Amino acid sequence: MEQKWPAQLWIVRHGQSAGNVARDAAEAASEHLIDIAERDVDVPLSELGVRQARALAMWFAALPPDQRPTAILHSPYLRTKGTAMVVIEQLGRESLLAVVADERLREKEFGILDRLTPLGIADRYPDLYEQRKHVGKFYFRPPGGESWCDVILRLRNVIDTITREYRGERVLIVAHQVIVNCFRYLFERLDEDAILAIDRTADVPNCGVTSYVFDAAAGKNGKLVLQMANFVAPLVETGTPVTAKADVPAAPKS
């Protein structure tokens, strides 16, 4: 049977964004609202985020030609597009089979909780705050927003596209923290408890690399097998600071 999977898949969180910086400042000052004017889709990389993206790009470019990405898919959000473009420029667009901005890879939508800190959520929407603690982030859907299950539903569709259009290729996905974890839920066949335990352990590092390789001996017809998770050596090796803060808005771990 012909294998349906890419030969290699990397899933990377974007570099540090201006939103990450603003969120840290708001929480440090015990503010209720994160001071950022742009729509979430328009939040750019911070100066450090650009450095992180460059370190990541250098790491990919240093791989042997037959091990580098052949296709790059990214969220259309400015911070993810910016990270992807740094890698594309380093690799050379002519070397790539495809570069695709895919809205299904967008950040989880926070609805009415957008730009609120945990203090702000508790103050402005105490009932929602308590409901979220009771239901848990996997199933909780804020008004106008998404649950992790909603994100997983659109990512199942992304996987259909990957197996149809990129079988045998080496695919790099540049997206967001929740996207990384929801892909892990799908590819590693985890359940709610397992993925939330991973989420509680630590935030996904900015420009951290989670990768899978196709193993023909795994499963009935072969499958993608985890190679490494939240790999930050590309940053460490260049002396680039590693950051691992949640995207806005933040909510209590559950």
C-alpha positions in Angstrom: 0.0 0.0 0.0 1.3 3.4 -0.9 2.2 5.5 2.1 0.0 8.5 2.6 2.1 10.6 5.0 4.9 13.1 4.5 8.4 11.7 5.0 9.0 14.4 7.7 6.8 16.9 9.5 8.0 19.8 11.6 5.5 21.9 13.6 6.9 25.1 14.9 5.5 27.9 17.1 6.1 31.4 15.9 8.9 33.6 17.3 8.1 35.9 20.3 5.5 38.4 19.4 4.7 41.9 20.6 1.6 40.4 22.1 3.7 38.1 24.3 5.7 41.1 25.5 2.5 43.1 26.2 0.9 40.2 28.0 3.9 39.8 30.3 3.9 43.6 31.1 0.1 43.5 31.8 0.4 40.5 34.2 3.4 42.0 36.0 1.4 45.2 36.6 -1.7 43.2 37.6 -3.6 44.9 34.8 -7.0 43.6 33.5 -6.4 44.4 29.9 -3.4 43.7 27.7 -2.3 46.9 26.1 -2.1 46.1 22.4 -3.9 48.0 19.7 -3.7 45.6 16.8 -6.1 42.8 16.0 -4.6 39.5 17.0 -4.1 38.6 13.4 -1.9 41.8 13.0 0.4 41.4 16.0 3.9 41.3 14.7 7.1 39.6 15.9 9.1 41.4 18.6 12.7 42.2 18.0 13.7 39.1 19.9 11.1 37.1 17.8 12.9 38.1 14.6 16.2 36.9 16.1 14.6 33.6 17.1 13.2 33.2 13.6 16.6 33.8 12.1 18.2 31.2 14.4 15.5 28.7 13.4 16.1 29.5 9.7 19.8 29.0 10.0 19.2 25.6 11.6 17.0 24.5 8.7 19.4 25.8 6.1 22.3 23.9 7.8 20.5 20.6 7.2 21.7 18.5 4.2 19.6 19.5 1.1 17.8 16.2 1.1 16.6 16.8 4.7 15.3 20.3 4.4 11.6 21.2 4.1 10.1 21.0 0.7 6.8 22.6 1.6 5.9 25.3 4.2 2.4 25.9 5.5 1.8 28.7 7.9 -1.0 30.5 9.7 -1.9 33.8 8.0 -1.3 35.7 11.3 1.5 38.3 11.0 3.7 36.7 13.6 3.6 33.3 12.0 3.9 34.6 8.5 6.9 36.7 9.6 8.6 33.6 11.1 7.9 31.5 8.1 9.2 34.1 5.7 12.5 34.3 7.5 12.9 30.5 7.0 11.7 30.8 3.3 14.3 33.5 2.6 17.1 31.4 4.1 16.1 28.3 2.2 15.3 30.0 -1.1 11.7 30.0 -2.3 12.8 28.3 -5.5 13.8 25.2 -3.5 10.2 24.8 -2.2 7.4 22.8 -3.8 4.8 24.9 -2.0 4.4 27.9 0.4 0.8 28.2 1.6 -0.9 30.5 4.1 -3.7 28.3 5.5 -6.4 30.0 7.7 -7.1 26.6 9.3 -3.7 27.0 11.1 -4.8 30.3 12.7 -4.6 31.0 16.4 -7.4 29.6 18.6 -10.1 32.3 18.7 -10.7 33.8 22.2 -14.0 35.6 21.5 -15.0 38.0 24.2 -12.0 37.1 26.3 -9.6 38.5 23.7 -6.9 40.7 25.3 -8.0 40.1 28.9 -5.6 38.8 31.5 -6.7 36.2 34.0 -7.5 39.0 36.4 -9.5 40.7 33.8 -11.5 37.6 32.9 -12.3 37.0 36.6 -13.3 40.6 37.1 -15.4 41.2 33.9 -16.8 37.7 33.4 -16.7 35.8 36.8 -19.4 33.3 35.6 -17.3 32.4 32.6 -14.2 32.2 34.7 -15.8 29.7 37.0 -17.4 27.8 34.1 -14.0 27.5 32.4 -12.4 26.1 35.6 -15.2 23.6 35.9 -15.4 22.5 32.2 -11.6 22.7 31.5 -9.9 24.3 28.5 -10.3 21.3 26.3 -14.1 21.7 26.0 -14.7 25.3 27.2 -15.8 27.6 24.4 -16.0 31.3 25.3 -18.7 33.3 23.6 -17.5 34.1 20.1 -14.5 31.9 20.5 -13.3 28.3 20.2 -12.5 25.3 22.5 -9.5 23.1 21.9 -12.0 20.6 20.3 -13.0 23.2 17.8 -9.4 23.7 16.9 -8.9 20.0 16.6 -11.8 19.7 14.2 -10.2 22.1 11.7 -6.8 20.5 12.1 -8.3 17.1 11.2 -9.1 18.8 7.9 -5.6 20.1 7.5 -4.3 16.5 8.0 -6.5 15.4 5.1 -4.9 18.0 2.9 -1.4 17.0 4.0 -2.0 13.4 3.2 -3.5 14.2 -0.1 -1.0 16.8 -1.4 2.3 16.3 0.4 2.8 12.5 0.7 6.5 11.7 0.8 7.4 15.4 1.2 9.1 17.2 4.1 6.6 19.6 5.5 7.1 22.5 7.8 4.1 24.0 9.6 4.5 27.4 11.4 1.6 28.2 13.7 0.7 28.8 17.3 1.0 27.2 20.7 -2.5 25.7 20.8 -2.1 24.5 17.2 1.2 22.7 18.2 -0.5 20.9 21.1 -3.6 20.0 19.2 -1.5 18.5 16.4 0.3 16.5 19.0 -3.1 15.3 20.3 -4.0 14.0 16.8 -0.7 12.6 15.6 0.2 10.9 18.9 -3.4 9.7 19.4 -3.6 11.2 22.9 -6.7 11.8 25.0 -7.8 14.9 27.0 -5.8 14.1 30.1 -2.6 13.3 28.2 -2.5 16.5 26.2 -3.5 18.7 29.1 -0.7 17.1 31.2 1.7 18.1 28.4 0.2 21.6 28.4 0.6 22.0 32.2 4.2 21.0 32.1 5.3 24.1 30.1 4.3 26.5 27.4 5.5 25.7 23.9 8.7 27.7 23.4 8.8 30.4 20.7 10.4 28.8 17.6 10.5 25.4 19.4 10.4 22.5 17.0 8.2 19.4 17.3 8.9 16.9 14.6 7.7 13.6 13.3 9.2 11.1 10.8 7.3 8.5 8.8 8.0 5.0 10.1 6.8 2.2 7.7 6.9 -0.3 10.5 4.7 1.6 12.9 1.0 0.7 12.9 -0.7 -1.3 10.2 0.4 0.8 7.2 3.0 3.0 8.8 2.5 6.4 10.5 4.2 9.5 11.6 6.2 8.9 14.8 7.4 11.6 17.3 11.0 12.5 16.8 11.4 15.4 19.2 9.2 17.9 21.0 9.8 21.5 21.8 13.3 21.3 20.5 15.1 24.7 21.1 18.7 23.8 20.2 18.5 26.1 17.1 18.1 29.0 19.5 20.5 27.8 22.2 23.3 27.1 19.7 23.2 30.7 18.5 22.9 32.2 21.9 19.4 33.4 21.2 17.2 33.7 24.3 14.5 31.1 24.6 11.0 32.3 25.5 7.9 30.3 26.4 5.0 32.5 27.2 1.4 31.8 26.4 -0.3 33.8 23.7 -3.0 36.4 24.7 -5.2 36.1 26.4 -4.0 33.8 29.1 -6.2 31.7 31.2 -5.5 29.5 34.2 -4.0 26.1 33.5 -6.4 23.3 33.9 
